[in-house]
Amino acid sequence: MPDGVDSFADLIEPFSRRGIDLGLERLQGALAELGHPERRFAAVQVAGTNGKGSICSLLHGALGAAGLRCGLYTSPHLVSWCERIRLGSSEISAPRLRSLLQGLQPLAQRHALTPFELITAAAFQAFAEAGLEIVVLEVGLGGRLDATSVHPDRQVVGFSTIGLDHAEYLGNTLGLIATEKAGALSPGAAAVSAPQLPDVAAALQRRAAALGCSLLWVDPLDGCGEELLAGSLHWRSGLPGQVQRLNSAVALGMLQTLRQNGWKIPDQAITAGFAAARWPARLQRAWWRGVPLLLDGAHNVPAAVALRAELDHRRPGSGSSHPWLWVIGILANKQGPDLLRALLAPGERAWLVPVPGHASWNRDSLLLACPELVDQLIAATDLPEALNAAATARASGQSGSQLSARGGPQVVVVAGSLYLLGSLLASGELSNTAS
């Protein structure tokens, strides 16, 4: 952690032995003791596999631009736990979060809360005490048993694209995973979903029908680049990438549904909020010691496929059809071989690094599963070593075994884990960062 960043380790790590333990009863009991702060504000919730954070950022921006007292709760964080809780346009302050967590220690011990449940309780307290009208909640894991689903008034639930991830907790088939995520719906709520694969769509339809929920399907918005169109609405998206055409469509559908429920959200607020939205470590541009980087978590296979499609769409070099250089770190519990195959094109080189503080895939293990990448994967001890090596290759004009006519690729792509990007952002060595 950089100087001045509170890790809250003394208040959160004692609960880490609980790990991930999905369920609602513990947090419900704790919130009851607190006088049910979660009942003092309305909420919208976003579930799915990839794109949840972007949708939440768009929603929060539009609600704030509409003049509503709104909050935002997301996970995971990149550098500080404070990133997870926004009161209006500002992150919760470190002293305020520390005070809340200190006050919750006895209650958290009595109810054996997990770290995620503890920070969720603190967030709900902060939102209630700030007098917020409506809060955007990003599901942490799954939906049916996720801590955010204890909120009793989630009027609209949005679903980003759903794919295979966290199979060890949610099930080993797309249908089982979708059923868990669809479990975020509660009776009478309205659902808005991106297009889904057949098994996923069927799970959402079953859950919505069983609970009497409306279900609105949305298609990607029209547009080119960051210029987006939706009927008479036109704006330049604050979030880069073609995938934002779909994320923006889900957010727009949720806002229009809220408007039908009586919330005053003018069109101007939607376009202004979407244009001002920012979401770090997703196609984020930055500089490291004079080397241009592109940062994108791409921490599961669907996200890797989306990142590859975006890079192919951009095609920055003229001497090679695939001029990208990579620095990649992958958590051991992820589908490392499949993720790498989705990211790397033939001839591209990737420096593989351990994710700081986490069990990670290494080069030897990956090559056992994908020996065809033997000439593309290079082991590096840590992130600085990998970035230096990639920068050297870039300066010499090497992209894999090929030379680019433009003197190498425009950027080095850092991907594979949000924790990896968090450690890079926390290093203090990046400059001129922008989404």
C-alpha positions as CSV (number, residue, x, y, z in Angstrom):
1,M,0.0,0.0,0.0
2,P,1.3,3.5,-0.8
3,D,1.9,5.9,2.1
4,G,-1.3,7.3,3.6
5,V,-3.6,4.5,2.4
6,D,-5.3,2.7,5.3
7,S,-5.5,-1.0,4.7
8,F,-7.9,-1.6,7.6
9,A,-6.1,-4.9,8.0
10,D,-6.5,-4.8,11.8
11,L,-10.3,-4.6,11.5
12,I,-11.0,-6.9,8.5
13,E,-8.3,-9.6,8.5
14,P,-9.5,-11.2,11.8
15,F,-12.6,-12.2,9.8
16,S,-10.7,-13.5,6.8
17,R,-10.6,-17.0,8.1
18,R,-14.3,-17.1,7.2
19,G,-13.4,-16.7,3.6
20,I,-16.3,-16.8,1.1
21,D,-19.3,-18.3,2.8
22,L,-22.5,-17.4,0.9
23,G,-25.7,-16.8,2.9
24,L,-28.0,-14.1,4.2
25,E,-28.8,-15.1,7.7
26,R,-25.7,-13.8,9.4
27,L,-25.9,-10.3,7.9
28,Q,-29.7,-10.2,8.4
29,G,-29.2,-10.8,12.1
30,A,-26.5,-8.2,12.4
31,L,-28.5,-5.6,10.5
32,A,-31.5,-6.3,12.8
33,E,-29.3,-5.5,15.8
34,L,-28.3,-2.2,14.1
35,G,-32.0,-1.2,13.6
36,H,-32.2,-2.2,10.0
37,P,-30.2,0.7,8.3
38,E,-30.9,-1.1,4.9
39,R,-34.6,-0.2,5.2
40,R,-33.8,3.6,5.1
41,F,-33.0,3.9,1.4
42,A,-34.2,2.3,-1.8
43,A,-31.8,0.4,-4.1
44,V,-31.1,-0.9,-7.5
45,Q,-28.9,-4.0,-7.9
46,V,-26.7,-5.3,-10.7
47,A,-25.7,-8.9,-11.1
48,G,-23.9,-10.8,-13.8
49,T,-20.4,-11.9,-14.7
50,N,-18.7,-9.0,-16.5
51,G,-19.7,-5.4,-16.9
52,K,-21.4,-5.1,-13.5
53,G,-19.1,-2.3,-12.3
54,S,-19.5,-0.3,-15.5
55,I,-23.3,-0.5,-15.4
56,C,-23.2,0.6,-11.7
57,S,-20.9,3.5,-12.6
58,L,-23.3,4.6,-15.3
59,L,-26.3,4.3,-13.1
60,H,-24.7,6.2,-10.2
61,G,-23.6,9.0,-12.6
62,A,-27.1,9.4,-14.0
63,L,-28.8,9.4,-10.6
64,G,-26.4,12.0,-9.3
65,A,-26.9,14.2,-12.3
66,A,-30.6,14.0,-11.7
67,G,-30.1,15.6,-8.3
68,L,-30.9,12.5,-6.3
69,R,-29.0,11.8,-3.1
70,C,-27.4,8.6,-4.2
71,G,-24.7,6.1,-3.2
72,L,-22.7,3.3,-4.8
73,Y,-21.4,0.0,-3.4
74,T,-19.0,-2.0,-5.5
75,S,-16.4,-4.7,-5.2
76,P,-13.6,-5.6,-5.3
77,H,-11.5,-2.5,-4.7
78,L,-8.2,-1.8,-6.5
79,V,-6.2,0.1,-3.8
80,S,-8.4,1.0,-0.8
81,W,-11.5,-0.4,0.8
82,C,-12.9,3.1,0.6
83,E,-13.4,2.8,-3.1
84,R,-16.2,0.4,-2.5
85,I,-18.5,3.0,-0.8
86,R,-19.4,6.2,-2.5
87,L,-21.6,8.8,-0.8
88,G,-22.8,11.1,-3.5
89,S,-19.8,11.7,-5.8
90,S,-17.2,11.0,-3.1
91,E,-15.6,7.9,-1.7
92,I,-16.2,7.4,2.0
93,S,-13.3,8.9,4.0
94,A,-10.8,6.5,5.6
95,P,-11.4,7.9,9.1
96,R,-15.2,7.5,8.7
97,L,-14.9,3.9,7.4
98,R,-12.4,3.1,10.2
99,S,-14.9,4.4,12.7
100,L,-17.7,2.3,11.3
101,L,-15.6,-0.9,11.2
102,Q,-14.4,-0.3,14.8
103,G,-18.0,0.1,16.0
104,L,-19.0,-3.1,14.2
105,Q,-16.3,-5.4,15.6
106,P,-18.3,-6.9,18.5
107,L,-21.4,-7.4,16.4
108,A,-19.4,-8.9,13.5
109,Q,-17.8,-11.4,16.0
110,R,-21.2,-12.4,17.4
111,H,-22.7,-13.1,14.0
112,A,-19.4,-14.5,12.5
113,L,-19.6,-12.2,9.6
114,T,-17.3,-12.7,6.6
115,P,-15.1,-9.7,5.5
116,F,-17.6,-9.0,2.6
117,E,-20.6,-9.0,5.0
118,L,-18.7,-6.8,7.4
119,I,-18.0,-4.1,4.8
120,T,-21.5,-4.4,3.5
121,A,-22.9,-3.7,6.9
122,A,-20.6,-0.7,7.2
123,A,-21.8,0.5,3.8
124,F,-25.5,0.2,4.7
125,Q,-24.8,2.1,7.9
126,A,-23.0,4.9,6.0
127,F,-25.8,5.2,3.4
128,A,-28.5,5.4,6.0
129,E,-26.7,7.9,8.2
130,A,-26.0,10.1,5.1
131,G,-29.7,10.2,4.4
132,L,-29.4,8.8,0.8
133,E,-32.5,8.3,-1.2
134,I,-31.3,5.5,-3.5
135,V,-28.1,3.3,-3.7
136,V,-26.6,1.3,-6.6
137,L,-25.5,-2.2,-5.3
138,E,-23.1,-4.4,-7.2
139,V,-23.5,-8.1,-6.4
140,G,-20.3,-9.5,-5.1
141,L,-20.7,-13.1,-6.0
142,G,-23.7,-14.9,-7.4
143,G,-26.9,-13.2,-6.4
144,R,-29.3,-15.5,-4.5
145,L,-27.1,-15.6,-1.4
146,D,-24.9,-12.5,-1.9
147,A,-24.8,-10.1,1.0
148,T,-26.2,-7.2,-1.1
149,S,-29.4,-9.2,-1.6
150,V,-30.4,-8.7,2.0
151,H,-31.7,-5.2,0.9
152,P,-35.5,-5.4,1.0
153,D,-36.3,-2.8,-1.6
154,R,-34.3,-3.5,-4.7
155,Q,-36.8,-2.1,-7.2
156,V,-34.9,-2.9,-10.3
157,V,-32.3,-5.6,-10.8
158,G,-30.0,-5.5,-13.9
159,F,-28.1,-8.4,-15.4
160,S,-24.9,-8.0,-17.4
161,T,-23.8,-10.8,-19.6
162,I,-23.5,-14.1,-17.6
163,G,-20.8,-16.6,-18.2
164,L,-18.7,-19.3,-16.5
165,D,-17.0,-17.9,-13.5
166,H,-16.7,-18.8,-9.7
167,A,-17.9,-22.4,-10.6
168,E,-16.5,-23.6,-7.3
169,Y,-19.2,-21.6,-5.5
170,L,-22.1,-21.3,-8.0
171,G,-22.1,-24.6,-9.9
172,N,-20.2,-26.1,-12.8
173,T,-22.7,-25.4,-15.6
174,L,-23.9,-22.2,-17.1
175,G,-27.5,-23.1,-16.1
176,L,-26.6,-23.5,-12.5
177,I,-24.5,-20.3,-12.4
178,A,-27.4,-18.4,-14.1
179,T,-29.9,-19.8,-11.6
180,E,-27.8,-18.5,-8.7
181,K,-27.4,-15.1,-10.3
182,A,-31.1,-14.9,-11.2
183,G,-31.8,-15.5,-7.5
184,A,-31.1,-11.9,-6.9
185,L,-34.6,-11.2,-8.0
186,S,-37.3,-10.7,-5.3
187,P,-41.1,-10.7,-5.7
188,G,-42.5,-7.9,-7.8
189,A,-39.1,-6.4,-8.8
190,A,-38.4,-5.4,-12.4
191,A,-35.5,-7.1,-14.2
192,V,-33.5,-5.7,-17.1
193,S,-31.0,-8.0,-18.9
194,A,-28.5,-7.9,-21.7
195,P,-28.9,-10.7,-24.3
196,Q,-27.9,-14.0,-22.8
197,L,-27.1,-17.5,-24.0
198,P,-30.1,-19.9,-24.1
199,D,-29.5,-21.6,-20.7
200,V,-29.0,-18.3,-19.0
201,A,-32.1,-16.7,-20.6
202,A,-34.2,-19.7,-19.5
203,A,-33.0,-19.4,-15.9
204,L,-33.8,-15.7,-15.8
205,Q,-37.2,-16.2,-17.4
206,R,-38.1,-19.0,-14.9
207,R,-37.1,-16.9,-11.9
208,A,-38.9,-13.8,-13.2
209,A,-42.1,-15.8,-13.9
210,A,-42.1,-17.5,-10.5
211,L,-41.8,-14.2,-8.7
212,G,-44.1,-12.1,-10.9
213,C,-41.2,-9.9,-12.0
214,S,-41.2,-8.1,-15.3
215,L,-38.2,-8.9,-17.5
216,L,-37.0,-6.4,-20.1
217,W,-34.4,-7.6,-22.7
218,V,-32.2,-4.9,-24.2
219,D,-29.9,-4.9,-27.2
220,P,-26.6,-3.0,-27.6
221,L,-27.0,0.7,-28.3
222,D,-26.2,2.1,-31.7
223,G,-23.0,4.0,-32.0
224,C,-19.4,4.1,-33.1
225,G,-16.5,4.3,-30.7
226,E,-17.6,6.2,-27.7
227,E,-20.4,8.0,-29.5
228,L,-23.7,6.3,-28.5
229,L,-27.3,6.7,-29.6
230,A,-30.5,5.6,-28.0
231,G,-33.6,7.0,-29.7
232,S,-33.4,10.8,-29.4
233,L,-30.5,10.5,-26.8
234,H,-27.0,11.1,-28.0
235,W,-23.8,11.3,-25.9
236,R,-20.1,10.5,-25.8
237,S,-19.6,7.7,-23.3
238,G,-17.2,8.3,-20.4
239,L,-16.4,4.5,-20.5
240,P,-14.3,3.3,-23.5
241,G,-14.8,0.2,-25.5
242,Q,-17.4,-1.4,-27.7
243,V,-18.7,-3.5,-24.8
244,Q,-20.1,-0.2,-23.3
245,R,-22.8,-0.2,-26.0
246,L,-24.3,-3.2,-24.1
247,N,-23.5,-2.0,-20.6
248,S,-25.1,1.4,-21.4
249,A,-28.2,-0.3,-22.7
250,V,-28.7,-2.2,-19.5
251,A,-28.1,0.9,-17.4
252,L,-30.5,2.9,-19.6
253,G,-33.2,0.3,-19.4
254,M,-32.9,0.3,-15.6
255,L,-33.1,4.1,-15.4
256,Q,-36.2,4.1,-17.7
257,T,-37.8,1.5,-15.5
258,L,-37.1,3.6,-12.4
259,R,-38.6,6.5,-14.2
260,Q,-41.8,4.5,-14.8
261,N,-41.8,3.8,-11.0
262,G,-42.0,7.6,-10.3
263,W,-38.3,8.6,-10.0
264,K,-37.5,11.9,-11.7
265,I,-34.6,11.2,-14.0
266,P,-34.5,13.6,-17.0
267,D,-32.9,12.6,-20.3
268,Q,-30.3,15.3,-19.8
269,A,-29.3,13.7,-16.5
270,I,-28.8,10.3,-18.2
271,T,-26.6,11.7,-21.0
272,A,-24.6,13.9,-18.6
273,G,-24.2,11.0,-16.1
274,F,-23.1,8.5,-18.8
275,A,-20.7,11.0,-20.3
276,A,-19.0,11.7,-16.9
277,A,-18.8,8.0,-15.8
278,R,-15.4,6.6,-15.1
279,W,-14.5,3.0,-14.1
280,P,-10.8,2.3,-13.5
281,A,-8.7,-0.7,-14.7
282,R,-11.1,-1.3,-17.6
283,L,-9.4,-0.2,-20.8
284,Q,-7.6,2.4,-18.8
285,R,-4.7,4.3,-20.3
286,A,-1.7,5.0,-18.2
287,W,2.1,5.6,-18.4
288,W,4.8,3.7,-16.5
289,R,8.3,5.2,-16.7
290,G,7.5,6.7,-20.1
291,V,5.9,3.5,-21.4
292,P,2.2,3.7,-22.5
293,L,0.1,1.0,-20.9
294,L,-3.4,-0.3,-21.3
295,L,-4.9,-1.7,-18.1
296,D,-7.8,-4.1,-18.1
297,G,-8.6,-6.7,-15.5
298,A,-9.8,-9.4,-17.9
299,H,-9.9,-11.8,-15.0
300,N,-12.1,-14.5,-16.5
301,V,-12.5,-16.1,-19.9
302,P,-15.6,-14.0,-21.0
303,A,-13.7,-10.8,-20.0
304,A,-10.6,-12.0,-21.9
305,V,-12.7,-12.7,-25.0
306,A,-14.1,-9.2,-24.8
307,L,-10.7,-7.6,-24.3
308,R,-9.3,-9.5,-27.3
309,A,-12.2,-8.3,-29.5
310,E,-11.6,-4.7,-28.4
311,L,-7.9,-4.9,-29.2
312,D,-8.6,-6.5,-32.6
313,H,-11.0,-3.7,-33.3
314,R,-8.4,-1.1,-32.5
315,R,-5.5,-2.7,-34.5
316,P,-2.9,-0.1,-33.5
317,G,0.1,-1.3,-35.6
318,S,0.6,-1.4,-39.4
319,G,3.4,-3.8,-39.7
320,S,1.8,-6.7,-37.8
321,S,-1.8,-7.6,-37.6
322,H,-1.4,-8.4,-33.9
323,P,1.2,-6.0,-32.4
324,W,0.4,-6.3,-28.8
325,L,2.8,-7.0,-26.0
326,W,1.4,-8.4,-22.7
327,V,2.1,-8.5,-19.0
328,I,-0.2,-11.0,-17.4
329,G,-0.9,-12.3,-13.9
330,I,-3.6,-14.9,-13.3
331,L,-5.0,-16.2,-10.0
332,A,-4.6,-19.9,-9.4
333,N,-8.4,-20.4,-9.0
334,K,-9.1,-19.0,-12.5
335,Q,-9.1,-20.9,-15.8
336,G,-5.6,-19.9,-16.7
337,P,-5.0,-21.8,-19.9
338,D,-8.4,-20.9,-21.4
339,L,-7.9,-17.3,-20.3
340,L,-4.4,-17.1,-22.0
341,R,-5.7,-18.7,-25.2
342,A,-8.5,-16.0,-25.3
343,L,-6.0,-13.1,-24.8
344,L,-3.0,-14.0,-26.9
345,A,-2.9,-14.0,-30.7
346,P,-0.2,-16.0,-32.6
347,G,3.2,-14.4,-32.4
348,E,2.4,-12.2,-29.4
349,R,4.6,-12.3,-26.3
350,A,3.5,-12.3,-22.7
351,W,5.5,-11.8,-19.5
352,L,3.8,-13.9,-16.9
353,V,4.0,-12.6,-13.3
354,P,2.7,-13.7,-9.9
355,V,-0.2,-11.7,-8.6
356,P,1.2,-10.1,-5.4
357,G,-0.2,-11.7,-2.2
358,H,-2.2,-14.4,-4.1
359,A,-1.6,-17.9,-5.3
360,S,-1.1,-17.6,-9.1
361,W,-0.5,-19.6,-12.2
362,N,3.1,-19.9,-13.3
363,R,4.7,-20.6,-16.7
364,D,5.4,-24.2,-16.1
365,S,1.9,-25.1,-15.0
366,L,0.4,-23.2,-17.9
367,L,2.7,-24.8,-20.5
368,L,1.6,-28.2,-19.3
369,A,-2.0,-27.3,-20.4
370,C,-1.1,-25.2,-23.4
371,P,2.3,-26.3,-24.8
372,E,1.6,-24.4,-28.0
373,L,2.4,-21.2,-26.2
374,V,6.0,-22.2,-25.3
375,D,7.5,-19.5,-27.5
376,Q,5.1,-16.8,-26.3
377,L,5.2,-17.1,-22.5
378,I,8.1,-15.6,-20.5
379,A,8.4,-16.0,-16.8
380,A,9.1,-12.8,-14.8
381,T,9.8,-12.5,-11.0
382,D,7.5,-9.5,-10.5
383,L,5.6,-6.7,-12.2
384,P,8.5,-4.2,-12.5
385,E,10.7,-6.9,-14.1
386,A,8.0,-7.8,-16.6
387,L,7.2,-4.2,-17.4
388,N,10.9,-3.4,-18.0
389,A,11.3,-6.4,-20.3
390,A,8.1,-5.5,-22.3
391,A,9.3,-1.9,-22.5
392,T,12.7,-3.1,-23.9
393,A,10.9,-5.3,-26.5
394,R,8.7,-2.4,-27.4
395,A,11.6,0.0,-27.9
396,S,13.4,-2.5,-30.1
397,G,10.3,-2.8,-32.3
398,Q,9.6,-6.5,-31.4
399,S,6.1,-7.9,-31.3
400,G,6.6,-11.6,-30.9
401,S,9.0,-12.7,-33.6
402,Q,7.8,-9.9,-35.9
403,L,8.9,-6.3,-36.3
404,S,6.3,-3.5,-36.5
405,A,6.8,-0.9,-39.2
406,R,5.8,1.7,-36.7
407,G,8.6,0.8,-34.3
408,G,6.7,-1.6,-32.0
409,P,3.2,-1.6,-30.5
410,Q,1.6,1.5,-29.1
411,V,1.1,0.2,-25.6
412,V,1.8,-2.7,-23.3
413,V,-1.3,-4.4,-22.1
414,V,-1.5,-5.4,-18.4
415,A,-4.3,-7.9,-17.7
416,G,-5.4,-11.1,-16.1
417,S,-6.3,-9.9,-12.6
418,L,-7.8,-6.9,-10.9
419,Y,-5.5,-7.6,-7.9
420,L,-2.5,-7.3,-10.2
421,L,-3.7,-3.9,-11.5
422,G,-4.5,-2.8,-8.0
423,S,-0.9,-3.5,-7.0
424,L,0.3,-1.5,-10.0
425,L,-2.0,1.5,-9.2
426,A,-0.9,1.4,-5.6
427,S,2.8,1.5,-6.5
428,G,2.5,5.2,-7.3
429,E,4.6,4.7,-10.5
430,L,1.8,5.4,-12.9
431,S,1.2,8.8,-14.4
432,N,-1.4,10.5,-16.7
433,T,-3.9,7.8,-16.0
434,A,-7.2,8.1,-17.8
435,S,-10.1,5.8,-18.7
